[in-house]
Structures are given as C-alpha cells and as structure tokens.
Amino acid sequence: MLRKNTESRSRNTSINTSLSQKLHHLASEDKHFKSSLFALSRFSPFILCIVLFLFTSCVVLFGPFVALVGEPQIRTSLFYYMFLEHEKRNDGVMTSQTSTKGINKKSIKTVDITKPFDANNRLNVAIAILITKEPDETSGFLDGAGTLALSIENAHSIHDITLIALVHEDVHECLDIFEFLGFEIIRKPIPIRNEDIKNREIAKVLYEMLTDGCCGMLELLKLYTWTWTEYDVVISMDADMLVHSNFDEIFDVMFKHKNNTDMEISRVDKKYPPKDTSQVITAKSPNEPYILGWTHGATAEIGNELMNGGFLVVRPNMQDYNNIIDILLEGDFRNDGTAWRGSNVAWTYGGRTIQGVVPYYYFQVRPDMHVELPRCKYNNMAEIERCRRWYIEDVLINHFTWCQKPWTCADQDVIICQHFTQKWWKFHRQLETWLELPTRPQCPYQPLNWRKSPKFLSFLKQKHDRAV
C-alpha cells in the first residue's frame, strides 16, 4: 500500500513537472508570437501598399482578358490557340467578319433573349422536315430523321410541338416509319407548275429550277409551311440536323417587339434596301412580332447564299404565301446576275427556289418583318471559321453539311465536327435502344433495320388492327 502511494506521488510529481514545462513553452511561444505581431504591425502599412499595388496591376493587365473569356467565341478561340494549333484551317471564304476574336456585333440583329418566354403562354409549334423522294432505307436519311426527332423530344420545350413530314405527293415508301417516329404526314404537290408562269419567255429560264439547289422545284414545297395558320410558329428543318438542347429562346426572338433598344440593324437591311419602295408592305404596328427568322448560308459573305433554306422559322400567314407564289408565277428571274426582278438579291445556289425567292421577298417587300438568327448558334454548319470555333455548349442546333453526315463515316479533323458527330451518336444509341435493336459499330455504317424492330412491328400490327 505504501509502495503504491509512493509510486502515485512520484507519478503526480512527474505529471506536474511535465505540465509546468509545457506551460512554460507555450508562454514562451506566446511571447514570441506577440513580439512578431508587434514587429509586423510596424510594417503593415508598407505591406498593405504592396498588396494593393499587385492587385491593381493584375486587374489592369488581366481584366480585359478575363472579360473576353466570357464570350463563347473567345473561349473557343483560346482553346484553339492554346491546345489545338494543329486544328487551324482557313475556309477560304471572303468575309466581312474576318476577326476570330469575337463577333462583330453590328453584323446581325441581336435581341435580349435572356428572359424566358412566359410558360403560361404556350405556343402551338410545328417542326417540319421535307421529303422530296422515296427514302432509301440504306441511305442513312431515315436514321437521321429518327435521331433528329429524338433530339427534339429531349430538348423538353415548354410549348406544344408537332412533328410534320412534308412529303411530295409521289412519295409512298417508308411513310409508316415516319408515322412510327411521331411525324404527322402531309402530302402535297409542288405549289406551282412551270406552265402556269405568266411570262412564257422567262418561263423557259425557269426550267433550270428543276435542278437548282438541293432538289430543284421540289424545295418549293417548303412554302406550304406559310399556310399552316393553325400553328403559331413553324420551324422548317432539314433532316440532317441535330438539336442539342432547349430551343425555346427562338420564340422569344420571334415575339420580341422590334422597337426594343437592344435591337441592332442587320447588315443585309443596309446592303439590299428595297429598290421599288412602292411594293414594300409595312408592319401594321411598330410592335408587331417578326414573321420570319433565318440564318445565313455558306457563301453569304460574298453576297450569295443570303438565307439557308435548311432552317427557317416562320409565322404562318396566307398573305406572304400568296405574294411569294405570285412572284414565282411572274417568273422574273434574270440570268444576267441581277436575279429576282433585277434586285441583285440571291443570285446563288438555289436562287431560283427557296434560297432566292424568300430572301428577295423579305429584303425587298417585307424589310421590317424578318430577323437574322446567329447561325453559329441555331444552324451551325461549321462552314466558316467563326462557327468552327464556337463554344460547343452554346450550339443549340447543328446542320451536317460542311461537317459530314455521321453515317458517311468521313474522317474529320475539325474539333467541333467531331463533337457534333459524337452528340449525334449519343442520341442515335438511345434510338437504337428504344427500337430494341442490337448495338452496331459506328463504322462502317450499318443502317438501322427498322423492319426488325419489335417496337416498330408492334406499331404496324396495332395500325393494321385499327384499320380492320
């Protein structure tokens, strides 16, 4: 017991000694800290001045750079210059927008599209694709249309969307596939006949319409979208396009009032003013919304493809439809390079059809009723350097033209084209799964075997049973 008490006292003495040493050490450290803090306080004004000087220098030197990086085009340009120098290429197109460091903001009409459209004000919207000939099930066209339809669905528009396949009356094959994909089928003849053109001398020239543009006179079928007045807006799209994300802001643009202070004048309004002001149809009100949204084509910078016929946003109205038909029936397209009625508008590929008569009409007859949409965002074909450097996440819709169609398996060394192809395959794999078909290799491309899809076969059976 005594031994235990002795050991206990010894242990306590040791602990007390240890605690005393630690307290002494802490006091010493505290003394040094206070001494250091006192010394530092003597120099704090000098140190503060140095910090402020360095901060100000950084703002002056790097502030503009940081601000520029906020622009999507600049972010992509920086990505190119820092990491992808080998991807640079010159598209060889003469352009008034030669700078790759940002958009010339005076070159297009711009509107404030940051405010979303009122979700309570749902629009009735049609999205139409054109089918001018019998689709070949092995060509990739059907696969592209199916992938486009799925991408539109995945965009989750707040508006009521109806898919429409606008089909020439001679087309009969594969329409059941489009119905299965959710397209409403509308079959129509070409809206004009060559023998109906009033000026018979010029009508001879118009026979060239049979081969002009992508599909000659057949592309005039797109004019029917102007007649679908049951819809608030119709978007006419080529089947080789892909929707990347929600596109509802397009409708904000179309329904914006033109007297907004954030609006700028499009360069085409300055370059192609109406030659005959007596034919101009003015808006009923300065607040009247736009009736056509469009994007430039590949050769717009040299005055050719002013509008790309593959992407048009139309507010249907019979007045414009009838007026455009009258222009076509008049047939005054001049082969001396002055094009429609000698206006110098749209002497271009497809100029005798949609890509000519539509820009002529809206530049010369309805100059205050159309709005240019940024093509790199809404119809990115990557045909100009600026669109190739567009920040990929800011592209809403791309168009496989200059970037080759995914089913061609063409080698493409341009980064944004590779992104577009990857995005297409992402949606296409979802379509493949939905059809309950086995996974195929990307290349060499094997078209979807629609006739072996359990879902498609079930759809055909249900359709047959309803018919019976």
VEXDREN-2710 file (C-alpha; in Angstrom, 1 decimal):
% VEXDREN-2710
k/r/px/py/pz
1/MET/0.0/0.0/0.0
2/LEU/2.8/2.4/1.0
3/ARG/4.7/1.4/-2.2
4/LYS/1.6/2.2/-4.2
5/ASN/1.2/5.7/-2.5
6/THR/4.9/6.4/-3.2
7/GLU/4.5/5.4/-6.8
8/SER/1.4/7.6/-7.1
9/ARG/3.2/10.6/-5.6
10/SER/6.1/10.1/-8.0
11/ARG/3.8/9.8/-10.9
12/ASN/2.0/13.1/-9.9
13/THR/5.3/14.9/-9.5
14/SER/6.3/13.8/-12.9
15/ILE/3.0/14.9/-14.4
16/ASN/3.2/18.3/-12.7
17/THR/6.7/18.8/-13.9
18/SER/5.6/17.9/-17.5
19/LEU/2.7/20.3/-17.3
20/SER/4.9/23.1/-15.9
21/GLN/7.4/22.6/-18.8
22/LYS/4.6/22.7/-21.4
23/LEU/3.0/25.8/-19.9
24/HIS/6.4/27.5/-19.9
25/HIS/6.9/26.5/-23.5
26/LEU/3.5/27.9/-24.5
27/ALA/4.2/31.1/-22.7
28/SER/7.5/31.4/-24.5
29/GLU/5.8/30.8/-27.8
30/ASP/3.1/33.3/-27.0
31/LYS/5.7/35.9/-26.1
32/HIS/7.5/35.3/-29.4
33/PHE/4.2/35.5/-31.3
34/LYS/3.3/38.8/-29.7
35/SER/6.7/40.1/-30.4
36/SER/6.4/39.0/-34.0
37/LEU/2.9/40.5/-34.3
38/PHE/4.2/43.8/-32.8
39/ALA/7.1/43.8/-35.3
40/LEU/4.7/43.0/-38.2
41/SER/2.3/45.8/-37.2
42/ARG/5.1/48.3/-37.7
43/PHE/5.5/47.4/-41.3
44/SER/1.8/46.6/-42.1
45/PRO/1.1/49.9/-44.0
46/PHE/4.1/49.1/-46.2
47/ILE/2.9/45.5/-46.8
48/LEU/-0.7/46.7/-47.5
49/CYS/0.6/49.1/-50.1
50/ILE/2.5/46.3/-51.8
51/VAL/-0.6/44.0/-51.8
52/LEU/-2.8/46.8/-53.3
53/PHE/-0.3/47.5/-55.9
54/LEU/-0.1/43.9/-57.0
55/PHE/-3.9/43.5/-57.1
56/THR/-4.3/46.7/-59.1
57/SER/-1.7/45.5/-61.6
58/CYS/-3.4/42.2/-62.1
59/VAL/-6.8/43.9/-62.7
60/VAL/-5.2/46.2/-65.3
61/LEU/-3.2/43.5/-67.0
62/PHE/-5.6/40.6/-67.0
63/GLY/-9.1/42.2/-66.5
64/PRO/-9.8/42.6/-70.3
65/PHE/-8.6/39.1/-70.9
66/VAL/-10.9/37.7/-68.3
67/ALA/-13.8/39.7/-69.7
68/LEU/-13.2/38.4/-73.2
69/VAL/-13.1/34.8/-72.0
70/GLY/-16.8/35.3/-71.1
71/GLU/-17.7/35.3/-74.8
72/PRO/-18.4/31.8/-76.1
73/GLN/-16.5/32.5/-79.3
74/ILE/-13.4/33.8/-77.4
75/ARG/-13.4/30.8/-75.0
76/THR/-13.3/28.5/-78.0
77/SER/-10.6/30.6/-79.7
78/LEU/-8.4/30.4/-76.6
79/PHE/-8.9/26.7/-76.6
80/TYR/-7.8/26.5/-80.2
81/TYR/-4.8/28.7/-79.8
82/MET/-3.5/27.1/-76.6
83/PHE/-4.2/23.5/-77.2
84/LEU/-5.3/22.9/-80.8
85/GLU/-3.0/24.9/-83.0
86/HIS/-2.9/21.9/-85.4
87/GLU/-6.7/22.2/-86.0
88/LYS/-6.5/25.7/-87.5
89/ARG/-7.7/26.0/-91.1
90/ASN/-8.7/28.7/-93.5
91/ASP/-12.1/28.2/-95.0
92/GLY/-11.3/30.4/-98.0
93/VAL/-14.5/32.4/-97.8
94/MET/-14.3/36.1/-98.2
95/THR/-15.9/37.6/-95.2
96/SER/-16.6/41.0/-93.6
97/GLN/-16.2/39.2/-90.2
98/THR/-12.6/38.3/-90.5
99/SER/-11.9/38.5/-86.8
100/THR/-11.8/35.3/-84.9
101/LYS/-11.6/37.0/-81.6
102/GLY/-15.3/37.7/-81.3
103/ILE/-18.5/38.5/-83.2
104/ASN/-18.9/41.8/-85.0
105/LYS/-22.0/42.8/-83.0
106/LYS/-23.2/45.2/-85.7
107/SER/-23.4/42.4/-88.2
108/ILE/-26.6/40.8/-87.0
109/LYS/-29.8/41.8/-85.4
110/THR/-29.4/41.0/-81.7
111/VAL/-32.2/40.8/-79.1
112/ASP/-32.3/40.2/-75.4
113/ILE/-33.2/36.5/-75.2
114/THR/-32.2/36.2/-71.6
115/LYS/-35.8/36.5/-70.4
116/PRO/-37.6/33.2/-70.9
117/PHE/-41.0/33.1/-72.6
118/ASP/-44.0/33.1/-70.3
119/ALA/-44.5/29.4/-69.5
120/ASN/-48.3/30.1/-69.2
121/ASN/-48.4/31.3/-72.8
122/ARG/-47.8/28.0/-74.5
123/LEU/-47.4/28.2/-78.3
124/ASN/-48.6/25.7/-80.8
125/VAL/-45.4/24.9/-82.8
126/ALA/-44.8/22.6/-85.8
127/ILE/-41.4/21.3/-86.7
128/ALA/-41.4/20.2/-90.3
129/ILE/-38.9/18.1/-92.4
130/LEU/-39.1/17.8/-96.2
131/ILE/-39.2/14.5/-98.1
132/THR/-39.0/15.0/-101.8
133/LYS/-38.3/11.5/-103.0
134/GLU/-38.6/7.9/-101.8
135/PRO/-36.3/7.5/-98.8
136/ASP/-33.8/4.7/-99.2
137/GLU/-33.7/2.6/-96.0
138/THR/-30.0/2.0/-96.5
139/SER/-29.0/5.7/-97.2
140/GLY/-29.0/7.0/-93.6
141/PHE/-31.8/9.5/-94.2
142/LEU/-34.3/7.6/-92.1
143/ASP/-31.8/7.1/-89.3
144/GLY/-31.0/10.9/-89.4
145/ALA/-34.7/11.8/-89.2
146/GLY/-35.2/9.4/-86.3
147/THR/-32.3/10.8/-84.4
148/LEU/-33.4/14.4/-85.1
149/ALA/-36.9/13.5/-83.7
150/LEU/-35.4/12.0/-80.6
151/SER/-33.2/15.1/-80.1
152/ILE/-36.2/17.4/-80.4
153/GLU/-38.0/15.4/-77.8
154/ASN/-35.0/15.5/-75.4
155/ALA/-35.0/19.3/-75.8
156/HIS/-38.0/19.5/-73.5
157/SER/-39.7/22.5/-75.0
158/ILE/-42.4/24.1/-72.8
159/HIS/-44.5/24.6/-75.9
160/ASP/-46.7/22.1/-77.8
161/ILE/-44.6/20.6/-80.5
162/THR/-46.0/18.7/-83.5
163/LEU/-43.6/16.9/-85.8
164/ILE/-44.6/17.0/-89.5
165/ALA/-43.2/15.2/-92.5
166/LEU/-44.0/17.4/-95.6
167/VAL/-43.9/14.8/-98.4
168/HIS/-44.2/15.2/-102.1
169/GLU/-47.3/13.6/-103.5
170/ASP/-45.3/11.0/-105.4
171/VAL/-43.6/9.6/-102.3
172/HIS/-45.2/6.4/-100.8
173/GLU/-42.5/4.3/-99.3
174/CYS/-41.4/4.4/-95.7
175/LEU/-44.1/6.7/-94.5
176/ASP/-45.1/4.2/-91.9
177/ILE/-41.6/4.7/-90.3
178/PHE/-42.2/8.5/-90.1
179/GLU/-45.6/7.8/-88.5
180/PHE/-44.0/5.5/-86.0
181/LEU/-41.5/8.2/-85.1
182/GLY/-44.4/10.6/-84.4
183/PHE/-44.5/12.6/-87.6
184/GLU/-47.8/13.7/-89.0
185/ILE/-47.7/13.1/-92.7
186/ILE/-48.8/15.9/-95.1
187/ARG/-48.5/15.1/-98.8
188/LYS/-48.5/17.9/-101.3
189/PRO/-47.8/18.7/-105.0
190/ILE/-45.3/21.4/-106.0
191/PRO/-47.2/24.6/-105.3
192/ILE/-46.6/26.0/-108.9
193/ARG/-46.3/24.4/-112.3
194/ASN/-44.0/25.7/-115.0
195/GLU/-46.8/26.0/-117.5
196/ASP/-48.6/28.4/-115.1
197/ILE/-45.8/31.0/-115.2
198/LYS/-47.3/34.1/-116.9
199/ASN/-44.1/35.3/-118.7
200/ARG/-43.6/32.5/-121.1
201/GLU/-40.2/33.8/-122.3
202/ILE/-38.8/33.8/-118.8
203/ALA/-40.6/30.5/-118.0
204/LYS/-38.1/28.9/-120.3
205/VAL/-35.3/30.0/-118.0
206/LEU/-37.2/28.7/-115.0
207/TYR/-36.9/25.1/-116.3
208/GLU/-33.5/25.4/-114.7
209/MET/-35.3/25.3/-111.4
210/LEU/-35.7/21.6/-111.9
211/THR/-32.0/21.2/-110.9
212/ASP/-31.3/24.3/-108.9
213/GLY/-30.3/24.0/-105.3
214/CYS/-30.6/20.8/-103.3
215/CYS/-33.8/19.5/-105.0
216/GLY/-34.9/22.0/-107.7
217/MET/-38.6/23.0/-107.7
218/LEU/-39.3/20.3/-105.1
219/GLU/-37.8/22.6/-102.5
220/LEU/-40.7/25.0/-103.1
221/LEU/-42.8/22.5/-101.1
222/LYS/-41.4/24.3/-98.0
223/LEU/-43.7/27.2/-98.9
224/TYR/-46.6/25.3/-97.6
225/THR/-45.4/25.9/-94.1
226/TRP/-46.6/29.5/-94.6
227/THR/-50.1/28.2/-94.9
228/TRP/-50.3/26.3/-91.7
229/THR/-52.1/29.0/-89.8
230/GLU/-53.3/26.7/-87.1
231/TYR/-49.7/27.0/-85.7
232/ASP/-48.2/30.0/-84.0
233/VAL/-44.8/29.1/-85.4
234/VAL/-43.4/26.6/-87.9
235/ILE/-39.7/25.6/-87.9
236/SER/-38.7/24.1/-91.2
237/MET/-35.6/22.0/-90.7
238/ASP/-33.5/19.6/-92.8
239/ALA/-33.5/16.0/-91.6
240/ASP/-29.7/16.1/-91.3
241/MET/-29.8/18.4/-88.3
242/LEU/-29.5/17.8/-84.6
243/VAL/-30.9/19.7/-81.6
244/HIS/-28.5/19.8/-78.7
245/SER/-30.6/21.5/-76.0
246/ASN/-33.8/23.5/-75.3
247/PHE/-34.5/25.9/-78.2
248/ASP/-37.4/27.9/-76.7
249/GLU/-35.5/31.1/-76.8
250/ILE/-36.0/31.2/-80.6
251/PHE/-39.7/32.0/-79.9
252/ASP/-38.6/34.8/-77.6
253/VAL/-36.7/36.3/-80.5
254/MET/-39.7/36.0/-82.9
255/PHE/-42.1/37.6/-80.5
256/LYS/-39.9/40.4/-79.4
257/HIS/-41.0/43.9/-80.4
258/LYS/-38.8/45.5/-83.0
259/ASN/-38.6/48.8/-81.2
260/ASN/-36.6/47.4/-78.4
261/THR/-33.5/49.4/-77.6
262/ASP/-31.4/46.2/-77.6
263/MET/-32.1/45.6/-81.3
264/GLU/-29.5/46.3/-83.9
265/ILE/-29.9/46.6/-87.7
266/SER/-28.9/43.6/-89.8
267/ARG/-26.2/44.2/-92.4
268/VAL/-28.5/42.8/-95.1
269/ASP/-31.0/45.5/-94.5
270/LYS/-28.3/48.1/-95.3
271/LYS/-26.8/46.1/-98.3
272/TYR/-30.1/45.3/-100.0
273/PRO/-32.6/48.1/-99.4
274/PRO/-35.8/47.9/-101.4
275/LYS/-35.3/49.1/-105.0
276/ASP/-39.0/49.7/-105.5
277/THR/-40.5/51.2/-102.4
278/SER/-44.0/51.1/-103.8
279/GLN/-44.1/47.4/-103.3
280/VAL/-43.0/47.5/-99.7
281/ILE/-45.5/46.1/-97.2
282/THR/-45.0/47.8/-93.9
283/ALA/-45.9/46.4/-90.5
284/LYS/-49.3/47.2/-89.1
285/SER/-47.7/48.2/-85.8
286/PRO/-44.2/49.0/-84.8
287/ASN/-44.7/46.4/-82.1
288/GLU/-45.7/43.6/-84.5
289/PRO/-43.6/40.5/-84.0
290/TYR/-41.3/39.1/-86.7
291/ILE/-42.8/36.7/-89.2
292/LEU/-39.6/35.1/-90.4
293/GLY/-36.4/34.1/-88.6
294/TRP/-33.5/32.9/-90.7
295/THR/-29.8/32.2/-90.8
296/HIS/-27.1/32.9/-93.4
297/GLY/-25.8/30.2/-95.7
298/ALA/-22.3/29.2/-96.5
299/THR/-21.5/31.9/-99.1
300/ALA/-23.4/34.8/-97.6
301/GLU/-20.3/36.9/-97.0
302/ILE/-19.7/37.2/-100.7
303/GLY/-23.4/38.0/-101.4
304/ASN/-24.6/34.6/-102.5
305/GLU/-26.4/32.3/-100.1
306/LEU/-28.1/35.1/-98.0
307/MET/-30.5/32.6/-96.4
308/ASN/-30.0/29.0/-95.8
309/GLY/-33.2/27.1/-96.8
310/GLY/-32.5/24.3/-94.4
311/PHE/-33.6/26.3/-91.3
312/LEU/-36.4/28.8/-91.4
313/VAL/-38.6/29.9/-88.6
314/VAL/-42.0/31.0/-90.0
315/ARG/-45.1/32.6/-88.5
316/PRO/-47.7/31.3/-91.0
317/ASN/-49.8/33.8/-92.9
318/MET/-51.6/33.5/-96.2
319/GLN/-50.7/37.0/-97.3
320/ASP/-47.0/36.2/-97.6
321/TYR/-47.6/32.8/-99.1
322/ASN/-49.8/34.2/-101.9
323/ASN/-47.3/37.1/-102.5
324/ILE/-44.4/34.7/-102.9
325/ILE/-46.4/32.4/-105.2
326/ASP/-47.3/35.5/-107.3
327/ILE/-43.6/36.3/-107.7
328/LEU/-42.8/32.8/-108.8
329/LEU/-45.6/32.8/-111.3
330/GLU/-44.4/36.1/-112.7
331/GLY/-41.1/34.4/-113.2
332/ASP/-38.9/37.5/-113.4
333/PHE/-35.6/35.8/-112.6
334/ARG/-32.8/37.4/-114.6
335/ASN/-29.8/35.4/-115.7
336/ASP/-27.7/38.5/-116.0
337/GLY/-26.8/38.1/-112.3
338/THR/-29.4/40.5/-111.0
339/ALA/-31.8/37.6/-110.1
340/TRP/-35.3/38.3/-109.0
341/ARG/-36.8/41.4/-110.7
342/GLY/-33.3/42.8/-111.2
343/SER/-32.9/43.4/-107.5
344/ASN/-29.4/41.9/-107.2
345/VAL/-30.8/39.7/-104.4
346/ALA/-30.0/36.0/-104.3
347/TRP/-28.0/35.2/-107.4
348/THR/-26.9/32.0/-105.8
349/TYR/-27.1/28.2/-105.4
350/GLY/-30.9/27.5/-105.1
351/GLY/-31.6/31.1/-106.0
352/ARG/-34.5/30.3/-108.3
353/THR/-36.2/28.4/-105.5
354/ILE/-36.4/28.8/-101.7
355/GLN/-32.9/30.3/-101.2
356/GLY/-33.6/33.0/-103.7
357/VAL/-37.3/33.9/-103.7
358/VAL/-37.6/34.0/-99.8
359/PRO/-34.7/36.4/-99.2
360/TYR/-35.9/38.5/-102.2
361/TYR/-39.4/38.8/-100.7
362/TYR/-38.4/39.7/-97.2
363/PHE/-35.5/42.0/-98.1
364/GLN/-37.4/43.9/-100.8
365/VAL/-41.1/43.6/-99.9
366/ARG/-41.2/42.9/-96.1
367/PRO/-37.9/44.5/-94.9
368/ASP/-39.0/45.2/-91.4
369/MET/-40.6/41.8/-90.7
370/HIS/-37.7/39.4/-90.5
371/VAL/-34.9/38.8/-88.1
372/GLU/-31.5/37.2/-88.6
373/LEU/-30.6/34.5/-86.1
374/PRO/-27.0/33.8/-85.2
375/ARG/-26.1/30.9/-87.5
376/CYS/-23.3/29.5/-85.3
377/LYS/-25.9/29.0/-82.5
378/TYR/-29.1/28.0/-84.3
379/ASN/-27.8/26.4/-87.6
380/ASN/-24.1/25.7/-87.1
381/MET/-22.7/24.2/-90.3
382/ALA/-19.1/24.9/-89.4
383/GLU/-18.7/26.4/-92.9
384/ILE/-16.9/29.5/-91.6
385/GLU/-14.0/29.7/-89.2
386/ARG/-16.0/31.6/-86.6
387/CYS/-18.6/28.8/-86.3
388/ARG/-15.9/26.2/-86.1
389/ARG/-14.6/27.9/-83.0
390/TRP/-17.9/28.4/-81.4
391/TYR/-18.1/27.1/-77.8
392/ILE/-19.8/23.7/-78.2
393/GLU/-22.1/24.1/-75.2
394/ASP/-23.6/27.2/-76.8
395/VAL/-24.6/25.5/-80.0
396/LEU/-28.4/24.8/-79.9
397/ILE/-28.7/23.2/-83.4
398/ASN/-26.2/22.0/-85.8
399/HIS/-26.5/21.1/-89.5
400/PHE/-24.5/18.3/-91.1
401/THR/-23.3/20.0/-94.3
402/TRP/-19.7/21.1/-94.1
403/CYS/-19.4/18.7/-91.2
404/GLN/-20.1/15.4/-92.9
405/LYS/-23.1/13.4/-92.0
406/PRO/-22.3/10.8/-89.3
407/TRP/-23.5/7.9/-91.5
408/THR/-20.9/8.7/-94.1
409/CYS/-18.1/7.8/-91.7
410/ALA/-15.9/10.5/-93.2
411/ASP/-12.7/11.4/-91.4
412/GLN/-13.0/14.9/-89.9
413/ASP/-10.1/16.6/-88.1
414/VAL/-12.1/19.7/-87.1
415/ILE/-12.9/19.5/-83.4
416/ILE/-16.4/20.9/-83.5
417/CYS/-17.4/18.4/-86.2
418/GLN/-16.1/15.6/-84.1
419/HIS/-18.3/16.9/-81.2
420/PHE/-21.3/17.1/-83.5
421/THR/-20.8/13.5/-84.6
422/GLN/-20.3/12.3/-81.0
423/LYS/-23.5/14.1/-80.0
424/TRP/-25.4/12.5/-82.9
425/TRP/-24.2/9.1/-81.9
426/LYS/-25.3/9.7/-78.3
427/PHE/-28.9/10.3/-79.4
428/HIS/-28.7/7.6/-82.1
429/ARG/-27.7/5.0/-79.5
430/GLN/-30.8/5.9/-77.5
431/LEU/-32.9/5.5/-80.6
432/GLU/-31.2/2.1/-81.2
433/THR/-32.1/1.0/-77.6
434/TRP/-35.6/2.3/-77.9
435/LEU/-36.1/0.3/-81.1
436/GLU/-34.9/-2.8/-79.2
437/LEU/-32.2/-3.4/-81.8
438/PRO/-28.7/-4.7/-81.2
439/THR/-25.8/-2.3/-81.0
440/ARG/-24.0/-1.7/-84.3
441/PRO/-20.5/-0.5/-84.9
442/GLN/-20.2/3.2/-85.8
443/CYS/-18.1/2.5/-88.9
444/PRO/-18.5/1.0/-91.4
445/TYR/-22.0/2.4/-91.0
446/GLN/-24.9/-0.1/-91.0
447/PRO/-28.3/1.5/-91.3
448/LEU/-31.0/0.6/-88.7
449/ASN/-33.0/-2.4/-89.6
450/TRP/-36.4/-0.8/-88.9
451/ARG/-38.3/-3.8/-90.2
452/LYS/-36.8/-6.0/-87.4
453/SER/-37.6/-3.6/-84.5
454/PRO/-40.0/-5.3/-82.1
455/LYS/-41.5/-1.9/-81.3
456/PHE/-41.9/-1.0/-85.0
457/LEU/-43.5/-4.3/-85.7
458/SER/-45.9/-3.9/-82.8
459/PHE/-46.8/-0.4/-84.1
460/LEU/-47.6/-1.9/-87.6
461/LYS/-49.8/-4.6/-86.0
462/GLN/-51.7/-2.0/-84.0
463/LYS/-52.1/0.1/-87.1
464/HIS/-53.4/-2.9/-89.0
465/ASP/-55.8/-3.8/-86.3
466/ARG/-57.3/-0.3/-86.1
467/ALA/-57.7/-0.3/-89.9
468/VAL/-59.7/-3.6/-89.7
END
